[in-house]
Amino acid sequence: MERDIERKAERQREKAINEPAGGQAEARTRTELAAQAVLNGETKGIKRLLPFLGPAFIAAVAYIDPGNFATNITAGSQYGYMLLWVIFGSNLMAVLIQALSAKLGIATGRNLPEVARDRFPKGVSIFLWIQSELVIIATDLAEFIGAALGLYLIFGIPMLPAALITAVASFAILELQRRGYRALETGIAGMVVAVVLAFAFQVFMAKPDMGAVAMGIFTPQFQGTESIMLAAGILGATVMPHAIYLHSSLTQNRIVGRNEEEKKKIFRLEFFDIVFAMVVAGAVNMAMLIIAAALFFKNGLVVEELDQAFIHFRELAGPATAISFGLGLLIAGLSSSSVGTMSGDVVMQGFINKRINLYLRRAITMTPPLVLIISGINATQALVTSQVILSFGIAFALVPLMMFTGDRKLMGGLVNRPITKILGWAIAALVIALNVFLVVESF
């Protein structure tokens, strides 16, 4: 059965590559043709990277969702620059994790949930699907509430109408998918750039102590159990299980290698995309903590609520800084919510081979946030709780990822090297241990 599945997948890849000559130019997008020119050695220099940029930025949106705002602002206001090294280390881990996910898609032509369905018993696949859907709902809760909170903070729109506006906007972003993956990648990348600019402005206005910033990045330390809890929360908000599932889907058929050598070349070029995207995501997360340290910790303010943060930004650094914070929250929530919807489609199709309309899925997943907003729950507390729920799902994504990418029969020439296996399993063990600690301490 497994061989039949692999042969079928191989035939599908061959069909995608060897289309009839007469319709080849029409069937392939300009990006695919540009990528093939790179693989054929016809394109040199920096232009070689351009066709391969995009997938990692979509996955990286999950790393700057509103859940990160809550943990990073709290950490900066309580401990200053001390936990910057946690964000730095978390993003180094994320580079490896996302690279392995992308590599799985490139090597096999299948995404992580599809490979799991092929190799695990049906009951295990169903369990993995259910838990991943719960994780995505928790993710969507953070993103949806974050975007609605952004509208509330900037324009004073009450949370329920703001949530309805968020719903309409998220449907509009999904429309980009109908225009092809390049349109979606461009749209998401544009939103990421907007978030980066917003936080760059805030850092400029906050005037942080750069010596203390450097010390925080390169000097690992804790101050009591509470700081360890926050570090685990930062890590849990950084390494996202749905981003792991999604990245393998984004690379599985985007640019198809005709042989082992081409697949290796595709992965090397995609790796630049991954590093670039993770550096951007890491810089945004560090900026959140740096701003909180420079403004709140310096003035003896412990800020655990995002609406309080907005007020204090306005008082300490001016209305423009507060508005840029709200805009960053709004844009991050909107962009990451669309990525969550895409991830839900991937896990359903992969684990149980079923699909529902993306708009129906969006309508279903936005129901829990709307219910919570109607109930009057504290928005920041909901964001923090969602990160705890996310912690449950990390092991179920990381362990299969390490298993599959370490299988030479499955991965061929892209199988993990010994050092990658050691680092990958060590990171998986650390991430899982810290998240277990976070869950236990939370309850």
Secondary structure in CASP SS format (residue, H / E / C, confidence):
PFRMAT SS
TARGET T0000
AUTHOR 0000-0000-0000
METHOD secondary structure of the structure
MODEL  1
M C 1.00
E H 1.00
R H 1.00
D H 1.00
I H 1.00
E H 1.00
R H 1.00
K H 1.00
A H 1.00
E H 1.00
R H 1.00
Q H 1.00
R H 1.00
E H 1.00
K H 1.00
A H 1.00
I H 1.00
N C 1.00
E C 1.00
P C 1.00
A H 1.00
G H 1.00
G H 1.00
Q H 1.00
A H 1.00
E H 1.00
A H 1.00
R C 1.00
T C 1.00
R H 1.00
T H 1.00
E H 1.00
L H 1.00
A H 1.00
A H 1.00
Q H 1.00
A H 1.00
V H 1.00
L H 1.00
N C 1.00
G C 1.00
E C 1.00
T C 1.00
K C 1.00
G H 1.00
I H 1.00
K H 1.00
R H 1.00
L C 1.00
L H 1.00
P H 1.00
F H 1.00
L C 1.00
G C 1.00
P H 1.00
A H 1.00
F H 1.00
I H 1.00
A H 1.00
A H 1.00
V H 1.00
A H 1.00
Y H 1.00
I H 1.00
D C 1.00
P H 1.00
G H 1.00
N H 1.00
F H 1.00
A H 1.00
T H 1.00
N H 1.00
I H 1.00
T H 1.00
A H 1.00
G H 1.00
S H 1.00
Q H 1.00
Y H 1.00
G C 1.00
Y C 1.00
M C 1.00
L C 1.00
L H 1.00
W H 1.00
V H 1.00
I H 1.00
F H 1.00
G H 1.00
S H 1.00
N H 1.00
L H 1.00
M H 1.00
A H 1.00
V H 1.00
L H 1.00
I H 1.00
Q H 1.00
A H 1.00
L H 1.00
S H 1.00
A H 1.00
K H 1.00
L H 1.00
G H 1.00
I H 1.00
A H 1.00
T H 1.00
G C 1.00
R C 1.00
N C 1.00
L H 1.00
P H 1.00
E H 1.00
V H 1.00
A H 1.00
R H 1.00
D H 1.00
R H 1.00
F C 1.00
P C 1.00
K H 1.00
G H 1.00
V H 1.00
S H 1.00
I H 1.00
F H 1.00
L H 1.00
W H 1.00
I H 1.00
Q H 1.00
S H 1.00
E H 1.00
L H 1.00
V H 1.00
I H 1.00
I H 1.00
A H 1.00
T H 1.00
D H 1.00
L H 1.00
A H 1.00
E H 1.00
F H 1.00
I H 1.00
G H 1.00
A H 1.00
A H 1.00
L H 1.00
G H 1.00
L H 1.00
Y H 1.00
L H 1.00
I H 1.00
F H 1.00
G C 1.00
I C 1.00
P C 1.00
M H 1.00
L H 1.00
P H 1.00
A H 1.00
A H 1.00
L H 1.00
I H 1.00
T H 1.00
A H 1.00
V H 1.00
A H 1.00
S H 1.00
F H 1.00
A H 1.00
I H 1.00
L H 1.00
E H 1.00
L H 1.00
Q H 1.00
R H 1.00
R C 1.00
G C 1.00
Y H 1.00
R H 1.00
A H 1.00
L H 1.00
E H 1.00
T H 1.00
G H 1.00
I H 1.00
A H 1.00
G H 1.00
M H 1.00
V H 1.00
V H 1.00
A H 1.00
V H 1.00
V H 1.00
L H 1.00
A H 1.00
F H 1.00
A H 1.00
F H 1.00
Q H 1.00
V H 1.00
F H 1.00
M H 1.00
A H 1.00
K C 1.00
P C 1.00
D C 1.00
M H 1.00
G H 1.00
A H 1.00
V H 1.00
A H 1.00
M H 1.00
G H 1.00
I H 1.00
F H 1.00
T C 1.00
P C 1.00
Q C 1.00
F C 1.00
Q C 1.00
G C 1.00
T H 1.00
E H 1.00
S H 1.00
I H 1.00
M H 1.00
L H 1.00
A H 1.00
A H 1.00
G H 1.00
I H 1.00
L H 1.00
G H 1.00
A H 1.00
T H 1.00
V C 1.00
M C 1.00
P H 1.00
H H 1.00
A H 1.00
I H 1.00
Y H 1.00
L H 1.00
H H 1.00
S H 1.00
S H 1.00
L H 1.00
T H 1.00
Q H 1.00
N C 1.00
R C 1.00
I C 1.00
V C 1.00
G C 1.00
R C 1.00
N C 1.00
E H 1.00
E H 1.00
E H 1.00
K H 1.00
K H 1.00
K H 1.00
I H 1.00
F H 1.00
R H 1.00
L H 1.00
E H 1.00
F H 1.00
F H 1.00
D H 1.00
I H 1.00
V H 1.00
F H 1.00
A H 1.00
M H 1.00
V H 1.00
V H 1.00
A H 1.00
G H 1.00
A H 1.00
V H 1.00
N H 1.00
M H 1.00
A H 1.00
M H 1.00
L H 1.00
I H 1.00
I H 1.00
A H 1.00
A H 1.00
A H 1.00
L H 1.00
F H 1.00
F H 1.00
K C 1.00
N C 1.00
G C 1.00
L C 1.00
V C 1.00
V C 1.00
E C 1.00
E C 1.00
L H 1.00
D H 1.00
Q H 1.00
A H 1.00
F H 1.00
I H 1.00
H H 1.00
F H 1.00
R H 1.00
E H 1.00
L H 1.00
A H 1.00
G C 1.00
P H 1.00
A H 1.00
T H 1.00
A H 1.00
I H 1.00
S H 1.00
F H 1.00
G H 1.00
L H 1.00
G H 1.00
L H 1.00
L H 1.00
I H 1.00
A H 1.00
G H 1.00
L H 1.00
S H 1.00
S H 1.00
S H 1.00
S H 1.00
V H 1.00
G H 1.00
T H 1.00
M H 1.00
S H 1.00
G H 1.00
D H 1.00
V H 1.00
V H 1.00
M H 1.00
Q H 1.00
G H 1.00
F H 1.00
I H 1.00
N C 1.00
K C 1.00
R C 1.00
I C 1.00
N C 1.00
L H 1.00
Y H 1.00
L H 1.00
R H 1.00
R H 1.00
A H 1.00
I H 1.00
T H 1.00
M C 1.00
T H 1.00
P H 1.00
P H 1.00
L H 1.00
V H 1.00
L H 1.00
I H 1.00
I H 1.00
S H 1.00
G C 1.00
I C 1.00
N C 1.00
A H 1.00
T H 1.00
Q H 1.00
A H 1.00
L H 1.00
V H 1.00
T H 1.00
S H 1.00
Q H 1.00
V H 1.00
I H 1.00
L H 1.00
S H 1.00
F H 1.00
G H 1.00
I H 1.00
A H 1.00
F H 1.00
A H 1.00
L H 1.00
V H 1.00
P H 1.00
L H 1.00
M H 1.00
M H 1.00
F H 1.00
T H 1.00
G C 1.00
D C 1.00
R H 1.00
K H 1.00
L H 1.00
M H 1.00
G H 1.00
G H 1.00
L H 1.00
V C 1.00
N C 1.00
R C 1.00
P H 1.00
I H 1.00
T H 1.00
K H 1.00
I H 1.00
L H 1.00
G H 1.00
W H 1.00
A H 1.00
I H 1.00
A H 1.00
A H 1.00
L H 1.00
V H 1.00
I H 1.00
A H 1.00
L H 1.00
N H 1.00
V H 1.00
F H 1.00
L H 1.00
V H 1.00
V H 1.00
E H 1.00
S H 1.00
F C 1.00
END
